[in-house]
């Protein structure tokens, strides 16, 4: 199952601003990093909920090609423990 990395931002509106301007995400704007299964109808897009059950609609997709771990190293301190457990056990 492909995993999509999602950033839960401190402010819901930040996702729209960041996507529109394509600015890099500052760590201070990120609340937590989640994993979601890929949408079966639109590969590369997340499904409706994360592995921990949160709605993905307000989250920002972190484009990441896995190289052994499901998340980019820069976000190691922000990983949702529930998502991490779910990905590792699948």
PDB file as gemmi writes it, atoms N, CA and C in Angstrom:
CRYST1    1.000    1.000    1.000  90.00  90.00  90.00 P 1                      
ATOM      1  N   UNK A   1       0.841  -1.182   0.000  1.00  0.00           N  
ATOM      2  CA  UNK A   1       0.000   0.000   0.000  1.00  0.00           C  
ATOM      3  C   UNK A   1       0.888   1.249   0.000  1.00  0.00           C  
ATOM      4  N   UNK A   2       0.745   2.099  -1.004  1.00  0.00           N  
ATOM      5  CA  UNK A   2       1.505   3.355  -1.011  1.00  0.00           C  
ATOM      6  C   UNK A   2       1.057   4.261   0.140  1.00  0.00           C  
ATOM      7  N   UNK A   3       2.027   4.892   0.778  1.00  0.00           N  
ATOM      8  CA  UNK A   3       1.747   5.791   1.894  1.00  0.00           C  
ATOM      9  C   UNK A   3       1.958   7.227   1.428  1.00  0.00           C  
ATOM     10  N   UNK A   4       1.006   8.075   1.739  1.00  0.00           N  
ATOM     11  CA  UNK A   4       1.104   9.505   1.451  1.00  0.00           C  
ATOM     12  C   UNK A   4       1.441  10.200   2.769  1.00  0.00           C  
ATOM     13  N   UNK A   5       2.473  11.029   2.758  1.00  0.00           N  
ATOM     14  CA  UNK A   5       2.882  11.788   3.939  1.00  0.00           C  
ATOM     15  C   UNK A   5       2.108  13.104   3.947  1.00  0.00           C  
ATOM     16  N   UNK A   6       1.482  13.382   5.089  1.00  0.00           N  
ATOM     17  CA  UNK A   6       0.658  14.590   5.224  1.00  0.00           C  
ATOM     18  C   UNK A   6       1.127  15.432   6.398  1.00  0.00           C  
ATOM     19  N   UNK A   7       1.122  16.731   6.201  1.00  0.00           N  
ATOM     20  CA  UNK A   7       1.495  17.661   7.259  1.00  0.00           C  
ATOM     21  C   UNK A   7       0.237  18.293   7.833  1.00  0.00           C  
ATOM     22  N   UNK A   8       0.052  18.104   9.125  1.00  0.00           N  
ATOM     23  CA  UNK A   8      -1.034  18.788   9.835  1.00  0.00           C  
ATOM     24  C   UNK A   8      -0.457  20.113  10.311  1.00  0.00           C  
ATOM     25  N   UNK A   9      -0.976  21.194   9.798  1.00  0.00           N  
ATOM     26  CA  UNK A   9      -0.434  22.510  10.118  1.00  0.00           C  
ATOM     27  C   UNK A   9      -1.116  23.130  11.325  1.00  0.00           C  
ATOM     28  N   UNK A  10      -0.416  24.052  11.962  1.00  0.00           N  
ATOM     29  CA  UNK A  10      -0.949  24.741  13.144  1.00  0.00           C  
ATOM     30  C   UNK A  10      -2.235  25.496  12.803  1.00  0.00           C  
ATOM     31  N   UNK A  11      -2.243  26.156  11.661  1.00  0.00           N  
ATOM     32  CA  UNK A  11      -3.404  26.927  11.210  1.00  0.00           C  
ATOM     33  C   UNK A  11      -3.958  26.259   9.967  1.00  0.00           C  
ATOM     34  N   UNK A  12      -5.241  25.989   9.936  1.00  0.00           N  
ATOM     35  CA  UNK A  12      -5.858  25.344   8.772  1.00  0.00           C  
ATOM     36  C   UNK A  12      -5.641  26.149   7.494  1.00  0.00           C  
ATOM     37  N   UNK A  13      -5.636  27.464   7.599  1.00  0.00           N  
ATOM     38  CA  UNK A  13      -5.487  28.298   6.402  1.00  0.00           C  
ATOM     39  C   UNK A  13      -4.073  28.247   5.836  1.00  0.00           C  
ATOM     40  N   UNK A  14      -3.085  27.858   6.646  1.00  0.00           N  
ATOM     41  CA  UNK A  14      -1.705  27.798   6.173  1.00  0.00           C  
ATOM     42  C   UNK A  14      -1.566  26.877   4.964  1.00  0.00           C  
ATOM     43  N   UNK A  15      -2.307  25.793   4.916  1.00  0.00           N  
ATOM     44  CA  UNK A  15      -2.191  24.836   3.819  1.00  0.00           C  
ATOM     45  C   UNK A  15      -2.534  25.497   2.492  1.00  0.00           C  
ATOM     46  N   UNK A  16      -3.555  26.318   2.470  1.00  0.00           N  
ATOM     47  CA  UNK A  16      -3.952  26.992   1.231  1.00  0.00           C  
ATOM     48  C   UNK A  16      -2.905  28.025   0.819  1.00  0.00           C  
ATOM     49  N   UNK A  17      -2.356  28.744   1.772  1.00  0.00           N  
ATOM     50  CA  UNK A  17      -1.334  29.749   1.475  1.00  0.00           C  
ATOM     51  C   UNK A  17      -0.078  29.072   0.946  1.00  0.00           C  
ATOM     52  N   UNK A  18       0.352  28.001   1.606  1.00  0.00           N  
ATOM     53  CA  UNK A  18       1.570  27.309   1.196  1.00  0.00           C  
ATOM     54  C   UNK A  18       1.389  26.678  -0.173  1.00  0.00           C  
ATOM     55  N   UNK A  19       0.266  26.034  -0.424  1.00  0.00           N  
ATOM     56  CA  UNK A  19       0.039  25.405  -1.716  1.00  0.00           C  
ATOM     57  C   UNK A  19      -0.016  26.448  -2.826  1.00  0.00           C  
ATOM     58  N   UNK A  20      -0.618  27.591  -2.550  1.00  0.00           N  
ATOM     59  CA  UNK A  20      -0.753  28.620  -3.575  1.00  0.00           C  
ATOM     60  C   UNK A  20       0.599  29.232  -3.928  1.00  0.00           C  
ATOM     61  N   UNK A  21       1.447  29.451  -2.935  1.00  0.00           N  
ATOM     62  CA  UNK A  21       2.723  30.111  -3.192  1.00  0.00           C  
ATOM     63  C   UNK A  21       3.868  29.115  -3.395  1.00  0.00           C  
ATOM     64  N   UNK A  22       3.632  27.860  -3.085  1.00  0.00           N  
ATOM     65  CA  UNK A  22       4.631  26.800  -3.204  1.00  0.00           C  
ATOM     66  C   UNK A  22       5.892  27.108  -2.396  1.00  0.00           C  
ATOM     67  N   UNK A  23       5.718  27.785  -1.279  1.00  0.00           N  
ATOM     68  CA  UNK A  23       6.831  28.055  -0.377  1.00  0.00           C  
ATOM     69  C   UNK A  23       7.126  26.804   0.438  1.00  0.00           C  
ATOM     70  N   UNK A  24       8.379  26.586   0.832  1.00  0.00           N  
ATOM     71  CA  UNK A  24       8.664  25.437   1.685  1.00  0.00           C  
ATOM     72  C   UNK A  24       7.990  25.604   3.046  1.00  0.00           C  
ATOM     73  N   UNK A  25       7.621  24.502   3.620  1.00  0.00           N  
ATOM     74  CA  UNK A  25       6.939  24.524   4.911  1.00  0.00           C  
ATOM     75  C   UNK A  25       7.972  24.697   6.025  1.00  0.00           C  
ATOM     76  N   UNK A  26       7.740  25.676   6.874  1.00  0.00           N  
ATOM     77  CA  UNK A  26       8.598  25.882   8.042  1.00  0.00           C  
ATOM     78  C   UNK A  26       8.180  24.920   9.136  1.00  0.00           C  
ATOM     79  N   UNK A  27       9.132  24.384   9.858  1.00  0.00           N  
ATOM     80  CA  UNK A  27       8.837  23.432  10.923  1.00  0.00           C  
ATOM     81  C   UNK A  27       7.896  24.022  11.969  1.00  0.00           C  
ATOM     82  N   UNK A  28       7.989  25.323  12.208  1.00  0.00           N  
ATOM     83  CA  UNK A  28       7.135  25.952  13.215  1.00  0.00           C  
ATOM     84  C   UNK A  28       5.667  25.952  12.809  1.00  0.00           C  
ATOM     85  N   UNK A  29       5.369  25.725  11.527  1.00  0.00           N  
ATOM     86  CA  UNK A  29       3.987  25.702  11.052  1.00  0.00           C  
ATOM     87  C   UNK A  29       3.359  24.320  11.160  1.00  0.00           C  
ATOM     88  N   UNK A  30       4.181  23.294  11.445  1.00  0.00           N  
ATOM     89  CA  UNK A  30       3.703  21.916  11.449  1.00  0.00           C  
ATOM     90  C   UNK A  30       3.371  21.455  12.864  1.00  0.00           C  
ATOM     91  N   UNK A  31       2.167  20.950  13.021  1.00  0.00           N  
ATOM     92  CA  UNK A  31       1.744  20.387  14.303  1.00  0.00           C  
ATOM     93  C   UNK A  31       2.177  18.936  14.398  1.00  0.00           C  
ATOM     94  N   UNK A  32       1.898  18.146  13.338  1.00  0.00           N  
ATOM     95  CA  UNK A  32       2.227  16.724  13.345  1.00  0.00           C  
ATOM     96  C   UNK A  32       2.281  16.214  11.906  1.00  0.00           C  
ATOM     97  N   UNK A  33       3.030  15.141  11.709  1.00  0.00           N  
ATOM     98  CA  UNK A  33       3.150  14.514  10.389  1.00  0.00           C  
ATOM     99  C   UNK A  33       2.418  13.175  10.436  1.00  0.00           C  
ATOM    100  N   UNK A  34       1.521  12.982   9.473  1.00  0.00           N  
ATOM    101  CA  UNK A  34       0.666  11.802   9.438  1.00  0.00           C  
ATOM    102  C   UNK A  34       0.899  10.979   8.175  1.00  0.00           C  
ATOM    103  N   UNK A  35       0.421   9.751   8.201  1.00  0.00           N  
ATOM    104  CA  UNK A  35       0.450   8.864   7.034  1.00  0.00           C  
ATOM    105  C   UNK A  35      -0.983   8.548   6.644  1.00  0.00           C  
ATOM    106  N   UNK A  36      -1.211   8.475   5.338  1.00  0.00           N  
ATOM    107  CA  UNK A  36      -2.533   8.101   4.825  1.00  0.00           C  
ATOM    108  C   UNK A  36      -2.335   7.156   3.651  1.00  0.00           C  
ATOM    109  N   UNK A  37      -3.269   6.244   3.454  1.00  0.00           N  
ATOM    110  CA  UNK A  37      -3.192   5.400   2.256  1.00  0.00           C  
ATOM    111  C   UNK A  37      -3.491   6.251   1.026  1.00  0.00           C  
ATOM    112  N   UNK A  38      -2.955   5.825  -0.086  1.00  0.00           N  
ATOM    113  CA  UNK A  38      -3.225   6.506  -1.350  1.00  0.00           C  
ATOM    114  C   UNK A  38      -4.679   6.268  -1.755  1.00  0.00           C  
ATOM    115  N   UNK A  39      -5.297   7.286  -2.330  1.00  0.00           N  
ATOM    116  CA  UNK A  39      -6.667   7.167  -2.840  1.00  0.00           C  
ATOM    117  C   UNK A  39      -6.653   6.187  -4.007  1.00  0.00           C  
ATOM    118  N   UNK A  40      -7.457   5.131  -3.967  1.00  0.00           N  
ATOM    119  CA  UNK A  40      -7.434   4.144  -5.049  1.00  0.00           C  
ATOM    120  C   UNK A  40      -7.881   4.708  -6.396  1.00  0.00           C  
ATOM    121  N   UNK A  41      -8.691   5.754  -6.379  1.00  0.00           N  
ATOM    122  CA  UNK A  41      -9.174   6.359  -7.619  1.00  0.00           C  
ATOM    123  C   UNK A  41      -8.232   7.425  -8.181  1.00  0.00           C  
ATOM    124  N   UNK A  42      -7.394   8.016  -7.307  1.00  0.00           N  
ATOM    125  CA  UNK A  42      -6.470   9.073  -7.724  1.00  0.00           C  
ATOM    126  C   UNK A  42      -5.100   8.798  -7.099  1.00  0.00           C  
ATOM    127  N   UNK A  43      -4.309   7.945  -7.724  1.00  0.00           N  
ATOM    128  CA  UNK A  43      -2.989   7.629  -7.171  1.00  0.00           C  
ATOM    129  C   UNK A  43      -2.168   8.907  -6.945  1.00  0.00           C  
ATOM    130  N   UNK A  44      -1.508   8.951  -5.812  1.00  0.00           N  
ATOM    131  CA  UNK A  44      -0.731  10.134  -5.450  1.00  0.00           C  
ATOM    132  C   UNK A  44      -1.479  11.088  -4.546  1.00  0.00           C  
ATOM    133  N   UNK A  45      -2.798  10.944  -4.482  1.00  0.00           N  
ATOM    134  CA  UNK A  45      -3.605  11.731  -3.556  1.00  0.00           C  
ATOM    135  C   UNK A  45      -3.923  10.864  -2.338  1.00  0.00           C  
ATOM    136  N   UNK A  46      -4.048  11.508  -1.170  1.00  0.00           N  
ATOM    137  CA  UNK A  46      -4.377  10.721   0.016  1.00  0.00           C  
ATOM    138  C   UNK A  46      -5.839  10.295   0.035  1.00  0.00           C  
ATOM    139  N   UNK A  47      -6.102   9.200   0.741  1.00  0.00           N  
ATOM    140  CA  UNK A  47      -7.476   8.800   0.996  1.00  0.00           C  
ATOM    141  C   UNK A  47      -8.109   9.798   1.953  1.00  0.00           C  
ATOM    142  N   UNK A  48      -9.348   9.585   2.360  1.00  0.00           N  
ATOM    143  CA  UNK A  48     -10.067  10.558   3.180  1.00  0.00           C  
ATOM    144  C   UNK A  48      -9.590  10.684   4.623  1.00  0.00           C  
ATOM    145  N   UNK A  49      -8.947   9.639   5.151  1.00  0.00           N  
ATOM    146  CA  UNK A  49      -8.475   9.709   6.539  1.00  0.00           C  
ATOM    147  C   UNK A  49      -7.053   9.183   6.659  1.00  0.00           C  
ATOM    148  N   UNK A  50      -6.363   9.669   7.680  1.00  0.00           N  
ATOM    149  CA  UNK A  50      -5.013   9.214   7.967  1.00  0.00           C  
ATOM    150  C   UNK A  50      -5.062   7.845   8.650  1.00  0.00           C  
ATOM    151  N   UNK A  51      -3.907   7.269   8.872  1.00  0.00           N  
ATOM    152  CA  UNK A  51      -3.836   5.979   9.558  1.00  0.00           C  
ATOM    153  C   UNK A  51      -4.336   6.079  10.999  1.00  0.00           C  
ATOM    154  N   UNK A  52      -4.330   7.294  11.559  1.00  0.00           N  
ATOM    155  CA  UNK A  52      -4.831   7.474  12.924  1.00  0.00           C  
ATOM    156  C   UNK A  52      -6.283   7.957  12.953  1.00  0.00           C  
ATOM    157  N   UNK A  53      -6.903   8.080  11.767  1.00  0.00           N  
ATOM    158  CA  UNK A  53      -8.316   8.419  11.700  1.00  0.00           C  
ATOM    159  C   UNK A  53      -8.658   9.881  11.502  1.00  0.00           C  
ATOM    160  N   UNK A  54      -7.665  10.736  11.288  1.00  0.00           N  
ATOM    161  CA  UNK A  54      -7.945  12.169  11.083  1.00  0.00           C  
ATOM    162  C   UNK A  54      -8.320  12.449   9.624  1.00  0.00           C  
ATOM    163  N   UNK A  55      -9.126  13.474   9.435  1.00  0.00           N  
ATOM    164  CA  UNK A  55      -9.541  13.917   8.109  1.00  0.00           C  
ATOM    165  C   UNK A  55      -8.337  14.515   7.380  1.00  0.00           C  
ATOM    166  N   UNK A  56      -8.116  14.101   6.141  1.00  0.00           N  
ATOM    167  CA  UNK A  56      -6.963  14.573   5.381  1.00  0.00           C  
ATOM    168  C   UNK A  56      -7.231  15.863   4.602  1.00  0.00           C  
ATOM    169  N   UNK A  57      -8.464  16.300   4.534  1.00  0.00           N  
ATOM    170  CA  UNK A  57      -8.832  17.435   3.687  1.00  0.00           C  
ATOM    171  C   UNK A  57      -8.050  18.713   3.987  1.00  0.00           C  
ATOM    172  N   UNK A  58      -7.766  18.990   5.239  1.00  0.00           N  
ATOM    173  CA  UNK A  58      -7.090  20.237   5.601  1.00  0.00           C  
ATOM    174  C   UNK A  58      -5.579  20.075   5.731  1.00  0.00           C  
ATOM    175  N   UNK A  59      -5.056  18.909   5.360  1.00  0.00           N  
ATOM    176  CA  UNK A  59      -3.622  18.649   5.499  1.00  0.00           C  
ATOM    177  C   UNK A  59      -2.902  18.877   4.179  1.00  0.00           C  
ATOM    178  N   UNK A  60      -1.629  19.168   4.298  1.00  0.00           N  
ATOM    179  CA  UNK A  60      -0.783  19.442   3.147  1.00  0.00           C  
ATOM    180  C   UNK A  60       0.011  18.189   2.799  1.00  0.00           C  
ATOM    181  N   UNK A  61       0.005  17.804   1.525  1.00  0.00           N  
ATOM    182  CA  UNK A  61       0.756  16.630   1.080  1.00  0.00           C  
ATOM    183  C   UNK A  61       2.233  16.986   1.005  1.00  0.00           C  
ATOM    184  N   UNK A  62       3.057  16.151   1.624  1.00  0.00           N  
ATOM    185  CA  UNK A  62       4.514  16.261   1.530  1.00  0.00           C  
ATOM    186  C   UNK A  62       4.936  15.242   0.483  1.00  0.00           C  
ATOM    187  N   UNK A  63       5.409  15.717  -0.652  1.00  0.00           N  
ATOM    188  CA  UNK A  63       5.795  14.800  -1.728  1.00  0.00           C  
ATOM    189  C   UNK A  63       7.116  14.132  -1.341  1.00  0.00           C  
ATOM    190  N   UNK A  64       7.048  12.816  -1.166  1.00  0.00           N  
ATOM    191  CA  UNK A  64       8.193  12.077  -0.648  1.00  0.00           C  
ATOM    192  C   UNK A  64       8.241  10.704  -1.286  1.00  0.00           C  
ATOM    193  N   UNK A  65       9.371  10.367  -1.822  1.00  0.00           N  
ATOM    194  CA  UNK A  65       9.596   9.024  -2.344  1.00  0.00           C  
ATOM    195  C   UNK A  65      10.352   8.258  -1.273  1.00  0.00           C  
ATOM    196  N   UNK A  66       9.741   7.262  -0.713  1.00  0.00           N  
ATOM    197  CA  UNK A  66      10.321   6.510   0.394  1.00  0.00           C  
ATOM    198  C   UNK A  66      11.668   5.898   0.030  1.00  0.00           C  
ATOM    199  N   UNK A  67      12.584   6.037   0.956  1.00  0.00           N  
ATOM    200  CA  UNK A  67      13.903   5.422   0.813  1.00  0.00           C  
ATOM    201  C   UNK A  67      14.199   4.566   2.034  1.00  0.00           C  
ATOM    202  N   UNK A  68      13.215   3.833   2.474  1.00  0.00           N  
ATOM    203  CA  UNK A  68      13.391   2.983   3.644  1.00  0.00           C  
ATOM    204  C   UNK A  68      12.470   3.336   4.795  1.00  0.00           C  
ATOM    205  N   UNK A  69      12.133   4.587   4.931  1.00  0.00           N  
ATOM    206  CA  UNK A  69      11.170   5.003   5.954  1.00  0.00           C  
ATOM    207  C   UNK A  69      10.034   5.729   5.257  1.00  0.00           C  
ATOM    208  N   UNK A  70       8.891   5.776   5.881  1.00  0.00           N  
ATOM    209  CA  UNK A  70       7.719   6.338   5.227  1.00  0.00           C  
ATOM    210  C   UNK A  70       7.693   7.863   5.237  1.00  0.00           C  
ATOM    211  N   UNK A  71       8.521   8.500   6.039  1.00  0.00           N  
ATOM    212  CA  UNK A  71       8.510   9.952   6.169  1.00  0.00           C  
ATOM    213  C   UNK A  71       9.904  10.529   5.892  1.00  0.00           C  
ATOM    214  N   UNK A  72       9.963  11.797   5.465  1.00  0.00           N  
ATOM    215  CA  UNK A  72      11.258  12.433   5.248  1.00  0.00           C  
ATOM    216  C   UNK A  72      11.985  12.646   6.582  1.00  0.00           C  
ATOM    217  N   UNK A  73      13.285  12.494   6.618  1.00  0.00           N  
ATOM    218  CA  UNK A  73      14.041  12.664   7.860  1.00  0.00           C  
ATOM    219  C   UNK A  73      13.818  14.014   8.543  1.00  0.00           C  
ATOM    220  N   UNK A  74      13.569  15.061   7.764  1.00  0.00           N  
ATOM    221  CA  UNK A  74      13.400  16.391   8.363  1.00  0.00           C  
ATOM    222  C   UNK A  74      12.183  16.463   9.287  1.00  0.00           C  
ATOM    223  N   UNK A  75      11.237  15.536   9.146  1.00  0.00           N  
ATOM    224  CA  UNK A  75      10.036  15.560   9.978  1.00  0.00           C  
ATOM    225  C   UNK A  75      10.064  14.519  11.098  1.00  0.00           C  
ATOM    226  N   UNK A  76      11.200  13.927  11.364  1.00  0.00           N  
ATOM    227  CA  UNK A  76      11.294  12.851  12.366  1.00  0.00           C  
ATOM    228  C   UNK A  76      10.754  13.261  13.743  1.00  0.00           C  
ATOM    229  N   UNK A  77      10.901  14.495  14.133  1.00  0.00           N  
ATOM    230  CA  UNK A  77      10.441  14.948  15.442  1.00  0.00           C  
ATOM    231  C   UNK A  77       8.958  15.257  15.522  1.00  0.00           C  
ATOM    232  N   UNK A  78       8.247  15.156  14.405  1.00  0.00           N  
ATOM    233  CA  UNK A  78       6.833  15.525  14.351  1.00  0.00           C  
ATOM    234  C   UNK A  78       5.922  14.349  14.004  1.00  0.00           C  
ATOM    235  N   UNK A  79       6.438  13.156  13.956  1.00  0.00           N  
ATOM    236  CA  UNK A  79       5.684  11.990  13.500  1.00  0.00           C  
ATOM    237  C   UNK A  79       4.565  11.618  14.479  1.00  0.00           C  
ATOM    238  N   UNK A  80       3.370  11.393  13.943  1.00  0.00           N  
ATOM    239  CA  UNK A  80       2.250  10.905  14.731  1.00  0.00           C  
ATOM    240  C   UNK A  80       2.561   9.463  15.132  1.00  0.00           C  
ATOM    241  N   UNK A  81       2.601   9.165  16.423  1.00  0.00           N  
ATOM    242  CA  UNK A  81       2.956   7.804  16.845  1.00  0.00           C  
ATOM    243  C   UNK A  81       1.942   6.743  16.398  1.00  0.00           C  
ATOM    244  N   UNK A  82       0.682   7.119  16.316  1.00  0.00           N  
ATOM    245  CA  UNK A  82      -0.340   6.164  15.888  1.00  0.00           C  
ATOM    246  C   UNK A  82      -0.167   5.826  14.413  1.00  0.00           C  
ATOM    247  N   UNK A  83       0.084   6.834  13.592  1.00  0.00           N  
ATOM    248  CA  UNK A  83       0.333   6.597  12.160  1.00  0.00           C  
ATOM    249  C   UNK A  83       1.602   5.761  11.977  1.00  0.00           C  
ATOM    250  N   UNK A  84       2.637   6.092  12.726  1.00  0.00           N  
ATOM    251  CA  UNK A  84       3.905   5.373  12.615  1.00  0.00           C  
ATOM    252  C   UNK A  84       3.702   3.879  12.939  1.00  0.00           C  
ATOM    253  N   UNK A  85       2.989   3.594  13.997  1.00  0.00           N  
ATOM    254  CA  UNK A  85       2.718   2.209  14.372  1.00  0.00           C  
ATOM    255  C   UNK A  85       1.922   1.497  13.304  1.00  0.00           C  
ATOM    256  N   UNK A  86       0.930   2.174  12.759  1.00  0.00           N  
ATOM    257  CA  UNK A  86       0.087   1.557  11.719  1.00  0.00           C  
ATOM    258  C   UNK A  86       0.886   1.251  10.466  1.00  0.00           C  
ATOM    259  N   UNK A  87       1.743   2.168  10.045  1.00  0.00           N  
ATOM    260  CA  UNK A  87       2.548   1.944   8.838  1.00  0.00           C  
ATOM    261  C   UNK A  87       3.547   0.817   9.060  1.00  0.00           C  
ATOM    262  N   UNK A  88       4.198   0.821  10.199  1.00  0.00           N  
ATOM    263  CA  UNK A  88       5.201  -0.207  10.481  1.00  0.00           C  
ATOM    264  C   UNK A  88       4.597  -1.606  10.617  1.00  0.00           C  
ATOM    265  N   UNK A  89       3.352  -1.672  11.051  1.00  0.00           N  
ATOM    266  CA  UNK A  89       2.724  -2.986  11.223  1.00  0.00           C  
ATOM    267  C   UNK A  89       2.033  -3.502   9.958  1.00  0.00           C  
ATOM    268  N   UNK A  90       1.967  -2.678   8.921  1.00  0.00           N  
ATOM    269  CA  UNK A  90       1.295  -3.125   7.691  1.00  0.00           C  
ATOM    270  C   UNK A  90       2.254  -3.805   6.737  1.00  0.00           C  
TER     271      UNK A  90                                                      
END                                                                             
